[in-house]
């Protein structure tokens, strides 16, 4: 085969297209990383610096007995804050389960989620929420996370009140 100017131009064009494609792919991957970083920053800012969430997290972390009979008798501002925090954490667990955030990204908030799941009052609240609503429970992702990571009992979804309602007198 004899190389003509047309063949050389076609070869140069193909090489240029390949280089351009590689550069476009690298830019695309870089923009995805930037968007994921911005998204993670939004999650962390909301979780750590939103006043309601920070106060609620502090209460959960340092007051293991926040879920009392009074919690449901008059749905308080604190009840709203607990639901807000748990809904947000449930969403983070959902993103992790769907692989929308990586394990490395999830590890940034994993300790807070573990503290929330380990709190006896939170466990009781989640247990009641699950058994009151079953499949419509708003917190199924955090419950699944807690069970899979041995923070919640394997028989959490059974209707055994003695596991989670020992300290309550409803």
C-alpha atoms as one frame of an Amber mdcrd trajectory, in Angstrom:
protein
   0.000   0.000   0.000   1.319   3.328  -0.957   0.927   6.223   1.490  -0.542
   9.328  -0.026  -1.125  12.719   1.510  -4.754  11.711   2.051  -3.650   8.655
   4.074  -1.351  10.784   6.250  -4.067  13.369   6.786  -6.552  10.647   7.729
  -4.029   9.140  10.169  -3.368  12.559  11.735  -7.091  13.213  11.960  -7.693
   9.852  13.704  -4.817  10.472  16.146  -6.234  13.943  16.854  -9.684  12.468
  17.486  -8.197   9.878  19.843  -6.221  12.499  21.787  -9.294  14.761  21.911
 -11.438  11.877  23.156  -8.932  11.044  25.891  -8.774  14.700  26.977 -12.595
  14.933  26.987 -12.801  11.736  29.073 -10.278  13.097  31.598 -12.171  16.391
  31.848 -15.465  14.545  32.292 -14.009  12.382  35.095 -12.543  15.471  36.730
 -15.885  17.289  36.610 -17.618  14.258  38.168 -15.079  14.258  41.010 -15.637
  17.969  41.549 -19.430  17.515  41.600 -19.127  14.583  44.011 -16.863  16.661
  46.255 -19.323  19.557  46.186 -22.175  17.152  46.949 -20.263  15.617  49.858
 -19.458  19.116  51.114 -23.186  19.952  51.065 -23.965  16.762  53.009 -21.300
  17.481  55.618 -22.228  21.144  55.992 -25.844  20.213  56.548 -25.020  17.409
  58.982 -22.387  19.253  61.008 -23.319  22.914  60.767 -27.124  23.020  60.531
 -28.046  24.227  64.033 -30.990  21.841  64.497 -29.033  18.810  63.320 -25.958
  19.678  65.373 -28.039  20.105  68.557 -29.948  16.897  67.915 -26.749  14.968
  67.206 -25.276  16.327  70.435 -28.360  15.199  72.378 -28.279  11.739  70.810
 -24.560  11.426  71.471 -24.624  12.586  75.107 -28.146  11.785  76.320 -28.894
   8.132  75.698 -32.389   8.436  77.223 -34.009  11.135  75.109 -36.837   8.918
  73.874 -39.356   8.986  76.696 -43.124   8.786  77.028 -43.350  12.562  76.604
 -41.766  12.357  73.157 -45.072  11.308  71.522 -47.528  12.948  73.892 -46.848
  16.387  72.500 -44.909  16.270  69.288 -42.241  18.698  70.287 -39.687  20.723
  68.409 -37.172  18.079  69.459 -39.304  15.375  67.823 -39.224  17.351  64.595
 -35.432  17.740  64.898 -34.954  14.001  65.492 -37.055  13.183  62.414 -35.105
  15.744  60.384 -31.741  14.280  61.417 -32.825  10.664  60.942 -34.345  11.450
  57.542 -31.126  13.085  56.445 -28.984  10.205  57.723 -31.389   7.747  56.105
 -30.851   9.572  52.796 -27.065   9.295  53.220 -27.450   5.544  53.854 -29.662
   5.330  50.762 -26.999   7.062  48.637 -24.354   4.696  49.996 -26.499   1.608
  49.373 -27.156   2.763  45.790 -23.399   3.418  45.367 -23.997   7.109  44.625
 -21.324   7.848  47.202 -18.225   5.725  47.575 -17.125   3.870  50.693 -14.342
   6.422  51.133 -16.875   9.269  50.978 -19.274   7.441  53.300 -16.491   6.863
  55.835 -16.411  10.622  56.462 -19.863  10.412  58.112 -19.808   6.770  59.187
 -18.867   7.524  62.798 -21.830   9.879  63.253 -24.188   7.325  61.737 -22.780
   4.599  63.989 -23.280   6.831  67.063 -26.881   7.488  66.025 -27.568   3.777
  65.476 -25.884   2.746  68.736 -27.969   5.080  70.907 -30.565   3.037  72.817
 -33.218   5.740  72.484 -32.638   5.939  68.736 -32.916   2.165  68.484 -36.204
   2.235  70.365 -37.518   5.107  68.245 -36.523   3.325  65.020 -38.037   0.070
  66.295 -41.337   1.816  67.058 -41.301   3.660  63.721 -40.665   0.423  61.854
 -43.328  -1.613  63.672 -45.875   1.190  63.438 -45.489   1.701  59.682 -43.661
  -1.456  58.432 -42.959  -1.052  54.702 -43.793   2.687  54.816 -41.224   3.392
  57.513 -39.225   6.494  56.624 -36.017   5.099  58.050 -35.576   1.723  56.324
 -32.113   2.591  54.942 -30.637   3.476  58.311 -32.287   0.391  59.841 -30.781
  -1.811  57.114 -27.386  -0.172  57.652 -27.593  -0.767  61.408 -28.539  -4.423
  60.974 -25.885  -5.117  58.310 -23.193  -3.547  60.496 -24.291  -5.372  63.681
 -25.262  -2.155  65.444 -28.916  -3.163  65.522 -29.906  -6.688  66.468 -30.454
  -9.201  63.654 -33.993  -9.701  64.978 -34.739  -5.962  64.959 -37.592  -6.476
  62.521 -39.330  -9.027  64.738 -42.072  -7.683  66.922 -40.267  -8.410  70.211
 -40.859  -5.392  72.441 -38.523  -6.641  75.133 -35.533  -5.957  72.878 -36.092
  -2.230  72.541 -38.772  -1.010  74.911 -37.370  -2.107  78.289 -36.743   1.408
  79.579 -40.024   2.892  78.337 -43.223   2.966  80.325 -45.899   3.807  77.747
